[in-house]
Amino acid sequence: MTKTTFSELGLAVPLLRALSAENYSEPTPIQAQAIPLLLDGGDLMGLAQTGTGKTAAFALPILQRLAEAKKRPEARRPRALILAPTRELAIQIGDGFKAYGQNLKLRHAVIYGGVGQNPQVKALNRGVDILVATPGRLLDLMQQGHLLLDKATTLVLDEADRMLDMGFIHDVRKIVAKLPVKRQSLLFSATMPRDVAKLAAEILNDPRRVEVAPSATPVELIDQKVYFVEAARKRDLLEDLIREQSMFRVIVFTRTKHRANRVAKQLGQAGITAEAIHGNKSQNARQRALEAFRKSKVQVLVATDIAARGIDIDDVTHVVNFELPNEPESYVHRIGRTARAGASGAALSFCDPSERAYLRDIEKLIKMSVEVVEDHSQRTSRASEPSKEDMKKPARQQQRRPSKRRRRPPRGRQPKRAA
């Protein structure tokens, strides 16, 4: 079977040179299907798991169409808008446009919250062809009069399911209302819940559908296992597995920011380098943690679902669900951080009695049973043993008790006083 090349997709020479410089040899399935459709100007609904090359699938046609139009961007009026749910994903998309458009005279900017807006406002005032943004900061700048969308003839909603999970649906509708009616609209999502389908019907016009894998189906190369373990024993099980299975690049997922901080701190105390990323961390702190993890200076990245959505790091060997997500779709997104670009990977889940219902929902969604590890009890034996602090605590309490209760003499008798 003859493989498709990028040149056969109808891409211009400057883009082909950029792809060659980035060592892109052949298109991924979603790129091969989406690029020709988007070059024709139609709307598109794209369903694909993370790590399948979605950014290039929409960035390359957008760059080519904007370059062919030969228009200069006006101040505060971008020509194409890409919405992303997280800062990390917005930065990643911006890096993609920079790499693919290196031979074109097009300008792009990335705007997101958590940092000062002045540099972003200056970039908009200079005029940008392509704007990558998170919904919150975008609306803030629009309300302040720094941004108008009446010239944006291309709209991309990336990770639409996560955008709705994060409560951005009303913001998205406000933004779409400010765009020209005549435009090209693209929506990409890893899963297709009812709310995403409804939003797609609202913003897309007779879209073509591209689906490179069944919706919400985990990558087949991922080795999935679940450990039934008490909540109090999860920390020790995690430490043991990291050491015993020689995990060298691990993402651990928790449901809350507080838990992410605690797990990262406890791993550090056990001699395992770890960093936490979540919404309460500053953008600079999150980027430093991601860069340290990418360069293998940090062995474990502990993350919440929202913060980890934009992580695009190859060679993640293991994903560990320290706590199972209460939304089964999040499980698919989590384990998609490993087994990228055709590599193999492992997803390990810790399930305490209160999480059994979450596991059933996950198995129903992915239409398969997750293998249960039966022989993990010995690995958690340390958790049943008292720690050094626990061993000290009862002793201190026993020493304090006599001093708190003084023995009273019988009624009617007074203690003798020394002469």
C-alpha positions as CSV (number, residue, x, y, z in Angstrom):
1,M,0.0,0.0,0.0
2,T,1.5,3.4,-1.1
3,K,1.8,5.9,1.7
4,T,0.5,9.5,1.3
5,T,3.0,12.3,1.4
6,F,2.5,15.9,2.5
7,S,3.1,17.1,-1.1
8,E,0.2,15.0,-2.3
9,L,-2.2,16.8,0.1
10,G,-1.8,20.0,-1.8
11,L,0.4,21.9,0.6
12,A,2.5,24.8,-0.7
13,V,6.3,24.6,-1.0
14,P,7.0,26.9,2.0
15,L,5.0,24.6,4.3
16,L,6.6,21.5,2.8
17,R,10.1,23.0,3.6
18,A,9.0,23.8,7.2
19,L,7.7,20.2,7.6
20,S,11.0,18.9,6.3
21,A,12.9,21.1,8.7
22,E,10.8,19.7,11.6
23,N,11.5,16.1,10.4
24,Y,7.9,15.4,9.5
25,S,8.2,12.5,7.0
26,E,4.6,11.6,6.3
27,P,1.1,12.7,7.5
28,T,-0.8,11.0,10.3
29,P,-4.2,9.6,9.5
30,I,-6.1,12.7,10.7
31,Q,-3.7,15.0,8.8
32,A,-4.1,13.0,5.6
33,Q,-7.9,13.2,5.9
34,A,-8.4,16.7,7.2
35,I,-5.9,18.8,5.3
36,P,-7.5,18.4,1.8
37,L,-10.9,19.1,3.2
38,L,-9.8,22.2,5.0
39,L,-7.9,23.6,2.0
40,D,-11.2,23.5,0.2
41,G,-12.7,25.8,2.8
42,G,-15.4,23.5,4.3
43,D,-16.3,23.1,8.0
44,L,-15.0,20.1,9.8
45,M,-15.7,17.9,12.9
46,G,-12.6,16.0,13.9
47,L,-12.6,13.2,16.4
48,A,-9.2,11.9,17.4
49,Q,-7.3,10.9,20.5
50,T,-4.5,13.2,21.9
51,G,-1.1,12.8,20.2
52,T,-2.5,12.1,16.8
53,G,-1.3,15.3,15.1
54,K,-4.4,17.4,15.3
55,T,-2.5,20.7,15.6
56,A,-0.8,20.3,12.2
57,A,-4.1,19.0,10.7
58,F,-5.7,22.4,11.2
59,A,-2.6,24.7,11.4
60,L,-1.2,23.8,7.9
61,P,-4.4,24.6,6.0
62,I,-5.0,27.8,8.0
63,L,-1.5,29.0,7.2
64,Q,-1.8,28.2,3.5
65,R,-5.2,29.9,3.1
66,L,-4.1,33.0,5.0
67,A,-0.9,33.3,2.9
68,E,-2.8,32.9,-0.3
69,A,-5.2,35.7,0.6
70,K,-2.3,38.2,0.8
71,K,-3.9,40.5,3.3
72,R,-2.2,42.4,6.0
73,P,-3.8,42.0,9.5
74,E,-5.4,45.1,11.0
75,A,-4.6,46.2,14.6
76,R,-6.8,44.3,17.2
77,R,-8.4,42.3,14.4
78,P,-7.0,38.8,14.0
79,R,-7.9,36.8,10.8
80,A,-8.1,33.4,12.4
81,L,-9.0,32.4,16.0
82,I,-8.1,29.2,17.8
83,L,-9.7,28.6,21.2
84,A,-8.0,26.1,23.6
85,P,-9.1,25.2,27.2
86,T,-5.8,25.5,28.9
87,R,-2.7,27.8,28.9
88,E,-0.4,24.8,28.2
89,L,-2.4,23.7,25.2
90,A,-2.6,27.3,23.8
91,I,1.2,27.6,24.1
92,Q,1.7,24.2,22.4
93,I,-0.6,25.3,19.5
94,G,1.3,28.6,19.2
95,D,4.6,26.7,19.0
96,G,3.0,24.6,16.2
97,F,2.0,27.7,14.1
98,K,5.5,29.2,14.7
99,A,7.2,26.0,13.4
100,Y,4.9,25.3,10.4
101,G,4.8,29.0,9.4
102,Q,8.5,29.7,9.6
103,N,8.8,30.4,5.9
104,L,5.6,32.6,5.7
105,K,5.2,36.3,6.5
106,L,2.3,35.7,8.9
107,R,2.1,36.8,12.5
108,H,0.6,35.0,15.4
109,A,0.0,35.6,19.1
110,V,-1.0,33.5,22.1
111,I,-3.0,35.0,24.9
112,Y,-4.1,33.4,28.2
113,G,-4.7,34.3,31.8
114,G,-2.4,34.1,34.8
115,V,0.1,36.6,33.4
116,G,0.1,40.3,32.7
117,Q,-1.9,41.4,29.7
118,N,0.2,44.3,28.5
119,P,2.5,42.3,26.2
120,Q,-0.6,40.6,24.8
121,V,-2.3,43.9,24.2
122,K,0.8,45.2,22.4
123,A,0.9,42.2,20.1
124,L,-2.7,42.7,19.2
125,N,-2.2,46.4,18.5
126,R,0.6,45.5,16.0
127,G,-1.8,43.2,14.2
128,V,-1.8,39.4,14.1
129,D,-3.0,37.0,11.5
130,I,-3.6,34.1,13.9
131,L,-4.7,34.4,17.5
132,V,-4.5,31.4,19.9
133,A,-6.4,32.1,23.1
134,T,-8.1,30.7,26.2
135,P,-11.7,31.8,26.4
136,G,-11.4,33.8,29.7
137,R,-8.6,36.1,28.8
138,L,-10.0,36.5,25.3
139,L,-13.3,37.8,26.7
140,D,-11.5,40.1,29.1
141,L,-9.6,41.8,26.3
142,M,-12.7,42.0,24.1
143,Q,-14.6,43.7,26.9
144,Q,-11.8,46.2,27.4
145,G,-11.9,47.1,23.7
146,H,-8.4,45.6,22.9
147,L,-9.8,43.0,20.5
148,L,-12.4,42.7,17.8
149,L,-13.4,39.5,15.9
150,D,-15.3,40.9,12.9
151,K,-12.4,40.0,10.6
152,A,-11.8,36.5,11.9
153,T,-13.0,34.2,9.1
154,T,-11.6,31.0,10.6
155,L,-12.5,29.5,14.0
156,V,-11.0,26.5,15.6
157,L,-12.3,24.9,18.9
158,D,-9.7,22.5,20.1
159,E,-10.4,20.0,22.8
160,A,-14.0,21.0,22.7
161,D,-15.1,18.3,25.3
162,R,-12.7,19.6,27.9
163,M,-13.7,23.2,27.2
164,L,-17.2,22.3,28.1
165,D,-16.1,20.3,31.1
166,M,-14.4,23.4,32.4
167,G,-17.5,25.5,32.1
168,F,-16.5,27.5,29.1
169,I,-19.7,26.8,27.1
170,H,-21.2,30.3,27.8
171,D,-17.9,32.0,27.0
172,V,-17.6,30.1,23.8
173,R,-21.1,31.1,22.7
174,K,-20.4,34.8,23.5
175,I,-17.2,34.6,21.4
176,V,-18.9,32.9,18.5
177,A,-21.6,35.6,18.4
178,K,-18.9,38.2,17.7
179,L,-17.5,36.3,14.6
180,P,-18.6,36.8,11.0
181,V,-21.5,34.6,10.0
182,K,-19.6,33.6,6.9
183,R,-16.5,31.8,8.1
184,Q,-14.8,28.4,8.2
185,S,-15.3,26.6,11.5
186,L,-13.5,23.6,12.9
187,L,-14.2,21.6,16.0
188,F,-11.8,18.9,17.4
189,S,-12.6,16.6,20.3
190,A,-11.3,13.3,21.7
191,T,-14.8,12.4,22.8
192,M,-18.3,13.3,21.6
193,P,-20.7,13.7,24.6
194,R,-24.1,15.2,24.0
195,D,-23.1,18.8,24.8
196,V,-20.3,18.8,22.3
197,A,-22.6,17.4,19.6
198,K,-25.1,20.2,20.4
199,L,-22.4,22.9,20.2
200,A,-21.1,21.5,16.9
201,A,-24.6,21.7,15.5
202,E,-24.7,25.4,16.5
203,I,-21.4,26.6,15.1
204,L,-20.7,24.3,12.2
205,N,-22.3,24.5,8.7
206,D,-22.7,21.2,6.9
207,P,-19.4,19.9,8.4
208,R,-17.4,16.9,7.1
209,R,-16.6,14.4,9.8
210,V,-13.1,13.0,10.3
211,E,-12.7,10.2,12.8
212,V,-9.4,8.3,13.1
213,A,-10.4,6.2,16.1
214,P,-13.7,5.3,17.7
215,S,-14.8,8.0,20.1
216,A,-13.6,7.5,23.7
217,T,-11.6,4.3,22.8
218,P,-8.2,4.1,24.6
219,V,-5.1,3.5,22.5
220,E,-4.7,-0.3,22.1
221,L,-1.0,-0.2,22.9
222,I,-1.7,1.0,26.4
223,D,-1.4,-1.8,29.0
224,Q,-4.2,-1.0,31.5
225,K,-4.3,-2.4,35.0
226,V,-6.2,-1.6,38.2
227,Y,-5.1,-2.1,41.8
228,F,-7.8,-2.5,44.5
229,V,-6.2,-0.7,47.4
230,E,-7.3,1.2,50.5
231,A,-7.0,5.0,50.2
232,A,-4.5,5.1,53.1
233,R,-2.2,2.6,51.3
234,K,-2.1,4.4,47.9
235,R,1.0,6.4,48.7
236,D,3.2,3.5,49.6
237,L,1.9,1.5,46.6
238,L,2.9,4.3,44.3
239,E,6.4,4.6,45.7
240,D,6.9,0.8,45.5
241,L,5.7,0.6,41.9
242,I,7.9,3.5,40.7
243,R,10.9,1.8,42.1
244,E,10.1,-1.8,41.3
245,Q,9.0,-1.2,37.7
246,S,11.8,1.3,36.9
247,M,9.3,4.0,35.9
248,F,11.4,6.9,34.6
249,R,8.8,9.3,33.2
250,V,5.5,9.1,35.0
251,I,2.4,11.3,35.1
252,V,0.3,10.8,38.3
253,F,-3.3,12.1,38.2
254,T,-5.2,13.3,41.2
255,R,-8.7,14.8,41.4
256,T,-7.8,17.9,43.5
257,K,-5.0,20.5,43.6
258,H,-4.5,19.8,47.3
259,R,-3.9,16.1,46.7
260,A,-1.5,16.8,43.8
261,N,0.6,19.0,46.2
262,R,0.6,16.3,48.9
263,V,1.5,13.4,46.6
264,A,4.4,15.4,45.0
265,K,5.7,16.4,48.5
266,Q,5.5,12.8,49.8
267,L,7.3,11.5,46.7
268,G,10.1,14.0,47.2
269,Q,10.4,13.0,50.8
270,A,10.8,9.4,49.6
271,G,13.7,10.4,47.3
272,I,11.7,10.5,44.1
273,T,11.9,13.8,42.2
274,A,8.4,15.1,41.6
275,E,6.6,18.3,40.7
276,A,2.9,19.2,40.9
277,I,1.0,21.3,38.3
278,H,-2.5,22.6,38.7
279,G,-4.6,25.7,38.3
280,N,-3.3,27.4,41.5
281,K,0.3,27.3,40.2
282,S,1.5,30.4,38.3
283,Q,2.1,30.0,34.6
284,N,5.8,30.3,35.0
285,A,5.9,27.6,37.7
286,R,3.8,25.3,35.5
287,Q,6.1,25.9,32.5
288,R,9.2,25.3,34.6
289,A,7.8,22.0,35.9
290,L,6.8,20.8,32.4
291,E,10.3,21.7,31.0
292,A,12.0,19.9,33.9
293,F,9.8,16.8,33.2
294,R,10.4,17.0,29.5
295,K,14.2,17.1,30.0
296,S,14.0,14.2,32.6
297,K,15.2,16.4,35.4
298,V,12.0,15.4,37.2
299,Q,10.9,11.8,37.3
300,V,7.2,12.3,38.2
301,L,4.7,14.9,37.2
302,V,1.6,15.1,39.5
303,A,-1.3,16.8,37.8
304,T,-5.0,17.5,37.9
305,D,-7.0,16.9,34.8
306,I,-7.4,20.5,33.8
307,A,-3.7,21.4,34.1
308,A,-2.6,18.3,32.2
309,R,-4.8,18.6,29.2
310,G,-2.2,20.5,27.2
311,I,0.7,18.3,28.0
312,D,2.4,17.1,24.8
313,I,5.5,15.1,25.9
314,D,6.8,12.0,24.2
315,D,8.1,8.9,25.9
316,V,5.8,9.1,29.0
317,T,6.2,5.5,30.2
318,H,3.4,5.3,32.7
319,V,0.2,7.1,33.7
320,V,-1.0,6.5,37.2
321,N,-4.5,7.3,38.3
322,F,-3.8,7.9,42.0
323,E,-7.5,8.7,42.2
324,L,-10.0,7.5,39.6
325,P,-11.8,10.4,37.8
326,N,-15.5,10.8,38.5
327,E,-16.0,11.4,34.8
328,P,-15.1,8.4,32.7
329,E,-14.2,10.5,29.7
330,S,-11.4,12.0,31.8
331,Y,-9.9,8.5,32.1
332,V,-9.5,8.4,28.3
333,H,-7.8,11.8,28.3
334,R,-5.5,10.8,31.1
335,I,-4.2,7.5,29.7
336,G,-3.7,9.2,26.3
337,R,-0.7,11.0,27.8
338,T,1.3,7.7,27.2
339,A,1.6,5.5,24.1
340,R,2.0,8.5,21.9
341,A,3.3,8.4,18.3
342,G,3.0,4.6,18.2
343,A,5.0,3.9,21.3
344,S,3.8,1.5,24.0
345,G,2.8,2.6,27.5
346,A,1.1,1.6,30.7
347,A,-1.8,3.0,32.7
348,L,-2.1,2.0,36.3
349,S,-5.2,2.9,38.4
350,F,-5.6,2.8,42.2
351,C,-9.2,2.0,43.2
352,D,-10.3,2.2,46.8
353,P,-13.8,1.0,47.8
354,S,-15.4,4.4,47.3
355,E,-14.2,4.5,43.7
356,R,-15.7,1.1,42.5
357,A,-18.6,2.9,40.8
358,Y,-16.2,5.1,38.9
359,L,-14.3,2.0,37.6
360,R,-17.6,0.5,36.4
361,D,-18.4,3.7,34.5
362,I,-15.0,3.7,32.9
363,E,-15.2,0.0,31.8
364,K,-18.7,0.7,30.4
365,L,-17.3,3.7,28.4
366,I,-14.3,1.9,27.0
367,K,-16.3,-1.4,26.5
368,M,-13.7,-3.6,28.1
369,S,-12.7,-4.8,31.6
370,V,-9.5,-3.4,33.1
371,E,-7.2,-6.1,34.3
372,V,-7.1,-6.5,38.0
373,V,-3.7,-7.0,39.7
374,E,-4.2,-9.7,42.3
375,D,-0.8,-9.8,43.9
376,H,-0.3,-6.2,45.0
377,S,-1.2,-6.7,48.7
378,Q,2.4,-7.5,49.6
379,R,3.6,-4.3,48.0
380,T,1.3,-2.3,50.3
381,S,2.5,-4.0,53.5
382,R,4.4,-0.9,54.6
383,A,1.2,1.0,54.7
384,S,-0.2,-1.3,57.3
385,E,2.8,-0.8,59.5
386,P,3.0,2.3,61.7
387,S,5.4,5.0,60.6
388,K,8.1,6.4,62.8
389,E,5.8,9.3,63.7
390,D,2.9,7.0,64.5
391,M,5.2,4.9,66.7
392,K,6.3,8.0,68.7
393,K,2.8,9.4,69.1
394,P,1.3,6.8,71.5
395,A,4.4,6.9,73.6
396,R,4.2,10.7,74.0
397,Q,0.5,10.4,74.8
398,Q,1.2,7.8,77.5
399,Q,3.8,10.1,79.1
400,R,1.4,13.0,79.1
401,R,-1.6,11.3,80.7
402,P,-0.3,11.0,84.3
403,S,0.7,14.6,84.3
404,K,-2.8,15.8,83.3
405,R,-4.7,13.9,86.0
406,R,-3.6,14.5,89.6
407,R,-4.7,12.0,92.2
408,R,-7.1,13.5,94.6
409,P,-7.1,12.5,98.3
410,P,-10.2,11.0,99.8
411,R,-12.9,13.4,100.9
412,G,-12.5,14.7,104.5
413,R,-8.8,14.1,104.5
414,Q,-6.2,16.8,103.7
415,P,-2.7,16.0,102.5
416,K,0.0,16.5,105.1
417,R,2.2,19.5,104.7
418,A,5.8,19.4,105.2
419,A,7.0,20.9,108.4
